[in-house]
Each structure stands twice: as C-alpha cells, then as structure tokens.
Amino acid sequence: MFEFSFGFSGTALNGMAFEYSLRSGDRLCLRGDNGSGKTSLLSALAGVPSHPNQSAISRDYSGDFRTQMHFIGHRTGVHEALSIAEEWQFWHTIFSPHQPTAPCPIQDIANQVGLDISSQRIIGSLSAGQKQKVALARLFIAPRPIWLLDEADHHLDQTSRAVFEGWVQDHCNIGGIVIDTSHFLPNFGTVFSLQKAD
C-alpha cells in the first residue's frame, strides 16, 4: 500500500488551486473541455510543464517519483523510422539502465497490446491507433506503479478502448495508481471535472 498526494495552482488551471490524495488501487479521471487544463496538470505532475506558470506543483510520494511513473499521451513520442521491435527495445534499454543488453520480451508485449510484429513494418506506416498501441506498450515494457495517461485512449477504436480500460482496471486491482484524462466516461474511478475559463 502506498499513497500519492499532489497540489496544484496556477494560471494554466484558470487560477484554481486544489489538493488531492490517492492510494494504491485508485483512479482519478480528469475531464473537461479543450483548454480546461487537463494536459497542463498531467504534464506538471510528470515534470514536463507545458505552461510557464506551472511552478506551483507539489507532490508527496516516497521514493524517486520519475522512476515510479509512466507518462503517456495522445502525442505518442514514438520514433517513426523504427520498426515496432526496435522501438520497444529502445525503451527497454532506457528503462533498464543496469541491464542495457537484456532482450525485450517483444512477442509477449505484442500479444498484450494486440499488434502484429511479423511484417517488421516501420512505425511511420502504421495507423494512428496502431501507433498509440506502440506507445502504450511502454506500460508493460517496464511496469511502474503510477500511470499518468493524457487521452491515451485517443485514436483507439471501440474494441481497443475497452481493452485499454481493462488494462487500467487490472493495474488498479494490483495496487497501481492511475491519473488519466479522457473525453469518454471511465468504467470506474473518481471523475474530477475541470472548468474552462469564460
């Protein structure tokens, strides 16, 4: 059992300030119109602020936060000139600095996210939904307790979105914490609505 608390204030959230605490197994889903501050909040939590006035962020978490969380959004950050296998091996190396030559269980991850890697197609030739799955595979390449997911179900079709919700549910069931944003209502968890300034 572990806890994660954070506080935030700043112009990116239209001057609003709030604090929130989560425990193992919790999910907080942030909802709101475009421009309401969802991405700004998650980016600040992840330590990659996208707004100049996001300095008023506080976290209370035991351990090195950045090594305990994944931050994945609808901007996938994948390398489009690489194959799926090359991309995942790259991230496996990044996430495993003490074992840089260890092989990545590529086929197992492909089965997990529902991608066919047999053709060795480069990522740039994939559909938007497939690229999103390539990015989401990082959740399984290096399991971490905290998931920060910014519209990570973006570009996924209805079936894949249901699978994604299953991943989130399974992660929380084993004691993980998820903070995510979405334009879709989640199947479980606490929903917090952010309001866009008039």
Residue pairs with C-beta under 8 A, 6 or more apart in sequence:
1 23
1 24
1 175
2 23
2 24
2 61
2 62
2 145
2 175
2 177
3 21
3 22
3 23
3 24
3 60
3 61
4 21
4 22
4 23
4 59
4 60
4 61
4 146
4 177
5 19
5 20
5 21
5 22
5 59
5 60
5 61
6 19
6 20
6 45
6 57
6 58
6 59
6 60
7 17
7 18
7 19
7 20
7 56
7 57
7 58
8 17
8 18
8 19
8 41
8 44
8 45
8 56
8 57
8 58
9 15
9 16
9 17
9 18
9 56
10 40
10 44
10 51
10 53
10 54
10 55
10 56
10 57
11 51
11 53
12 37
12 40
12 41
12 44
12 51
12 53
12 54
13 37
13 40
13 41
13 194
14 36
14 37
14 195
14 196
14 197
16 37
16 194
16 195
17 56
20 28
20 192
22 28
22 177
22 179
23 177
24 145
24 175
24 176
24 177
25 172
25 173
25 175
25 176
25 177
26 172
26 177
26 178
26 189
26 190
27 168
27 172
27 177
27 178
27 179
27 180
27 186
27 188
27 189
27 190
28 178
28 179
28 180
28 189
28 190
28 192
29 179
29 180
29 181
29 182
29 186
29 189
29 190
29 191
29 192
30 38
30 41
30 42
30 179
30 180
30 181
30 192
30 193
30 194
31 38
31 181
31 182
31 183
31 185
31 191
31 192
31 193
31 194
32 38
32 193
32 194
32 195
32 196
33 196
34 196
35 196
36 194
36 195
36 196
37 194
37 196
38 150
38 151
38 181
38 194
39 50
39 73
39 150
39 151
39 181
40 49
40 50
40 51
40 54
41 194
42 71
42 73
42 148
42 149
42 150
42 179
42 181
43 49
43 50
43 51
43 54
43 71
43 150
44 51
44 54
44 57
45 57
45 59
45 71
45 148
45 179
46 66
46 69
46 71
46 148
47 65
47 66
48 71
49 55
49 57
59 65
61 68
61 146
65 146
67 144
68 144
68 145
68 146
69 144
69 145
69 146
69 147
69 148
70 138
70 139
70 142
70 144
70 146
70 147
70 148
70 149
71 148
71 149
71 150
72 135
72 136
72 138
72 139
72 147
72 148
72 149
72 150
72 152
73 149
73 150
73 151
73 152
74 132
74 150
74 151
74 152
74 154
74 155
76 131
76 132
76 134
76 135
77 135
78 87
78 123
78 131
78 134
78 135
79 86
79 87
79 90
79 123
80 122
80 123
80 124
80 131
81 122
81 123
81 124
82 90
82 122
82 123
83 117
83 120
83 121
83 122
83 123
84 106
84 110
84 115
84 117
84 121
84 123
84 134
85 104
85 106
85 117
85 120
87 123
87 134
88 104
88 106
88 109
88 134
88 137
88 141
89 103
89 104
89 106
91 104
91 137
91 138
91 141
91 142
92 102
92 103
92 104
92 141
92 142
93 100
95 138
95 141
95 142
96 102
96 142
104 141
106 117
107 117
109 137
109 140
109 141
110 116
110 117
110 137
112 137
112 140
113 133
113 134
113 136
113 137
113 140
114 133
114 160
114 163
115 130
115 133
115 134
115 137
123 131
123 134
126 134
127 155
128 155
129 155
129 156
129 157
129 160
131 155
132 152
132 153
132 154
132 155
132 156
133 156
133 160
135 152
136 152
136 164
136 167
139 147
139 167
139 171
145 175
145 176
145 177
146 176
146 177
146 178
146 179
147 168
147 171
147 176
147 177
147 178
147 179
147 180
148 179
148 180
149 168
149 178
149 179
149 180
149 181
150 180
150 181
151 181
151 182
151 183
152 164
152 180
153 160
153 161
153 164
153 165
153 182
153 184
156 164
161 184
165 186
165 187
168 178
168 180
168 186
169 187
169 188
171 178
172 178
172 188
172 189
178 189
180 186
185 191
